[in-house]
Amino acid sequence: MSAVASNQVNVPLLQPILDLVAQIPMAGFLVSFVLWKPFFAALICPGLSTLGILLLVFPWVERKLCGRIQWRVGPHEIVWWLGGLPQIMADSVKFLFQEVIVHKDADRPYYLQFPFLSFIAALLPLLFISAGNIIAIETPYAIQLMLALICLFPLFILGLGWASNNRFSFIGTVREAFMSFAYEIPFIIAVLAMIVLYGTSNPLQMSSTGGLLEWGLFRNPVAAFTFFVAAAMATSRLPFEIAEAEQELAAGPHVEYSGISFGLIYVMCYEKAYILSGLMTILFLGGGSGPAISGLGDLSGAVWFLAKTVVVMTTLFALRTIYPRYRLDQGLKIGWGAMISLSLVALALSVVIVLVQGGIGGVGGVV
């Protein structure tokens, strides 16, 4: 019984209410199941429910943020006194009820399946992200599994363009493939640098570091910078929105998609941004570490994790207001040149730190 209780999300503030609910037949069992940490992590935080809320809110946040930075209004016409907030509901209704058109040259089964497969595949890394001490699947190889799943994203994007059987989709697909190869190698090396530095790939142990100076951001800032730029490239955020160029009236690999199919593709960049921001929070920002919030118990770590993740996401989205889009050759030069060099420097820095700390009897990671 104690082992079961230790695997429950503990929220002292809600405990009196939970005790009352537990007296209702079957309700106690349902509450215990919902508060079971693996289920809570997969369904609520950092899982599906939190992601769903962010997918609804962040398109509006991005538009308003970019509008304010560039001295524009942003969403305004729909209920102006709410700042255009209902715009996100209007967009959702449009995506849900717009006709899904399958043109005659498309490979119909794959054309219809890839948007849904892409959205589902992008959810899988959430199973290995820890929000404080809440995680769905705890394994000593969590970071490596997340890396493997994240590196599958481009395959589905390429499948979208291939199934469309359209020359403009092919052009966007080739651009996407070039950029994927350019960022994945430095991205992986930057993550490996932090695994070497921490001496573990378990997110729970990475998040349980000491104070502010123990965050990966301060211990290896080169790896943090490399990871952040690679995350911008992975999510096709400006200035790396090379595969999708509105000047050419094309939308990259998904130029032919409409309705809910396009809606899933549209929110997938926000989905990837959330996952990569969560991974950056774990590797470089101490995960869910922070001052304990009275009454929240285990949710205190989840609150700190979400706060840091939202800050990283907002910073990623603010890039589009500052930098113009690079050309394909410029993006490739950055990926294959400066990014790989920085990632190797970050890896070497981690190795040196571990050797120095080990030599002086410090608390360095052990690979």
N, C-alpha and C positions, 0 to 999 in steps of 0.2 A: 504493500500500500504506500509506503514511503517513497519507493522508487517511482511509482505512478505519480504521486503528488509532486515530486521534484521535477517532473517533465511537464508540469502545467504552468501556464502563464500566471504569475502571481501579481495581482493588482489589489493592494490593500484598500484603496479608496472604494473599490466596488465589492469588497468582500461581504459586507452586511447584505447587500442586495443579492449576491450570489448565494448566500446561505438561505435566504428566503425562497429563492427560485428552486434550490435543491430539494425543498420539501414537497414540491409539486411532482406527482408521478411522471417519470420519463424526462421531465425538464432538467433534473440534475444530471442525468446521463448526457443529454444533448449539450448542456453547458460545459461539462467536462470534456466532451469531444471537441467542441469549438476551441476551448482553451488548451487543448493538447498542442504542445509547441510545434511539432511538424505540420499539423493541420492548420494551425493559426498562421504559421509562417507562409504556407503555400496559398491560403485563401485570403488572408487579411493583410498582414504586414510582415515582410515586404512584398507580399505576393499579389494576387489578382485584384483584390479590392482597391488597394493603394494604387496599383498601376492604372486601373480603370478611372479612378478619380483624377489622376495626373493627366491621363490622355484626354479627359474632358476639359480640364482647366488650362493646361499649358499652351494649347494653340492660341487661346485668348491672351494669356500672360505674355507669350512671345510677341504677339501683334501689338499689344499696348506698350510693352517694354521698348520694342523697336520704334514705335511711333513717338514715344516720349524722348528717346535718345536723339532721334532725327528731327525733333520739333514738328512732328505730325500728330494727328489725333488718334489714329488706330480705329478699331471698331467703335462706332458711335451711333449709327442711324437706328439700330434696333434697340429701343428703350434707352435713349441717350442718358437719362438720369441714373442708370445703373452702369454707365460706362460701356455700353454695348455688350455686357456679359451674356445676355441671351443669344448672342451670335453663335456660340458654341452649340446651342440646341438647334438653331436654324441649320447649321452645317451638318449636324448629325441626322436631322430629318431629311435633308437633301440627299445625303449618301445612302440612307436606308431605302428611300422610295424612288430614287433615280433608276432608270432602266439600265440593266447590265447588257451592253451591246457586245455581241461576239461576231466580229467581221468574218467574212467567208474564207479568208486565207489563214485564219488562226488555227492552231492545233487545239481544238475545242476542249477535250478533257483536261489537258495540262493548263490551258489558258484559264479555266475556271478553278482548278485546284491550287495552283501556285500561290495566289494571294492568301488563301486560308492556311496552307501549309507554312508559308513564310511567317504569318502572325503567330501560329502555334509554336513553331520552332524557336522563335525569339523569346517565348515565355520560359523555356526550359532552364536557362541560367539562373532564373530567380530561385530555383530550388536550392541553390548552393550559396546564396547571399545571406549573410547574417545581419539582422537588425538588433544590435545589442547581443543578448544571448539567445535570441530567437532565430532558429534556422530550420528549414524543412528537412534537409539531408545533411547530416554532419559526417564528413569524411576527411581524412588527412590529405586527400588529393582533390579537394574542392576547387582550388584555383586552376589546376590543370584541366579539370573537367569543364569549368567555365570557359577557359581559353579555347578548348576544342569546340564547344557549342557556339561561341561567338564567331569563330573562324568559319562556321558553316553558313553564316548570314549571307555572304556574297554569292554562294551557290544558288540560293533561292532567288536572289535578285537577278542573277544571270538567267535563271529559268524563266522569269517573267518576260524578259526580252526575247528569248528563244521561242517561247510558246506563242508570242504575238505574231511572228513571221512577218515583220514589217521592217523596211530598210532603216527607218529612223530609230526604231527600237534596237536594231542591231548596232547602230552607231553608239547609242547610249550604253548598250551592253558591253561593247568593247571598251569604252571609256571606263565603265565601272570595273571591269576586269583589271585594266591597267592600274587603277587607283587602289584596288584591293591588294594586289601584289605589292604595291609600293608601301602601304602602311602596315600590313600584317606582320612583316618581319621585325621592324623596330618596335611595334606594339608588343609582340611576344617577348622580345629581349628585355624590354623595360619591365614587364611583369616578372620575368625570371630574375631580374636584378633584385626585386623586392623579396622574392622567395628566398634568395640567397641571404639577403640582409636579415630577414626575420628568422630564418632557419626553420620555417614551417610553411605549409600551404593550407593550413586550417584557418578559415576566416575568424573563428572564435578566438584563437590564440593571437592572431594578428591584431584584433580589436582590443585585446586586453593589455595593451602596452601602458606605460606610465603616463606622465604628464604631457604637456603640449610639445616639448622638445623631443619627445620620443616618437612623434608622428613621422611617418615616412616622408612627408613633404619637407621636413627640416633635416632628416637624416640623409636623404638622397634627392635633392631638388632637381637634379638632372633627369632622373627617372620620372619624376612627377611631371616635368615640362614635356618630356617625350610622350608620356602616356596621354596627357591632355591634348596635344596636337594630333596624336593618332586617333583619339576618340572623336575629335572634330572631323577628321577624314573619314572615319568609319561610319559616322552618322550623316555624312554628306552635308555638313553645315558649312555655310560660307566662312571662309573663302574657298572651300574645297567642294563646292556644289558643282563639280565639273561635268558630271554625267547628265545633269538636268539644267538646261540653259533656256530660260524664258526668252532670251533674245532671238533664239531660233524657233520659237513657238513649238518646242518639243519638251517632253518630260522624261527624257532618259529611257530606261528599259520599259517603263510602264505608260508609254504615250497612248496606247490603245485602250486602256482600262477606264471603266466608268462605274458609277453606282457604288454599291457596297464593296466591290472588288477594289476600286480605287481608294475607297475610304480606309480599307485595311492596310493598303500600301502606304497611304498618307500618314496614318498614325504609327506605322512601323518605325519611322525615324525617331519619334518620341519614345517609343518602346525601347529602342536600342540606346537612346540617350539616357534613359532611366537606368538601364542595366549597367552601362559603362560608367555612369556617374556613381552608382552604388559600389561598383568595383573600385573606383578611384577613392571613394570614401573609406573603404576597408583598407586599401593598400597605403594610402597617403594621409588620411585625415583621422586616423584613430577609430574608424568604424563608429560604433555606438557609444564610445567612451565619452564621458562628460559628467558634470556634477549631477548627483542623484536628485531627481525631482520628487518631492515629497508626495507620497500617496500613490504614485504610479508603479512602483515596483519594477517588474521586468519591462514594462512599457517605457520606462525612462530611457533605456538604451535605444529603443525603437524610435522615440521622439528625436533624440540627438542624431541618430542615423538619417532619418528623413530630412531633418533640417540641413545637415551638411550636404546630402544628396541634392536637395532642391537648389542650394547655392551653386553647386557645380553645374547643374542643368541650366540654371539661369545665366551663368557665365558663358556656357557654350552657345546659348541662343543669342546672347548679346554680340557675339562675334560678327553676325551678319550686318550689323549696323555700322561696323567700323572698317572692315576690310572689303575691297572689291574681289570679285572672283578671279582665281588664277586660271591661266590657260592649262591645258592638259600637260604640255611639256614642262611647265613650271611646277605643277603639282608632282609630277614624276621625279623631277630633279630634287625637290624637297624630300620626298620619300626615300629615294635611293641614295641620296647624298647626305644632307645634313641630319636627317632623322636616324639613319643607320649609324652614323658616326656618334651621335649623341647617345643612342641606346647602348652602344659598345662602351662608351665612357661611363655611363651609368652602371653597367654590369661590372666594369673594372673597379669603380668606386665602391660598390657593395662588397666586392671581394676584399679590397684593401681594408675597409672598415671592419669586416669580420675577422680578418687576420690580425689586425692591430688589437681589437678587443679581446680576441683569444690569447694574444701574446701577453697582454697585461692582466689577464684574469677577469676581463669584463664579462658582460652579459651578451656577447655576440651570438648570432645565430649559428647553429651547427647544421651543415648541409648533410 
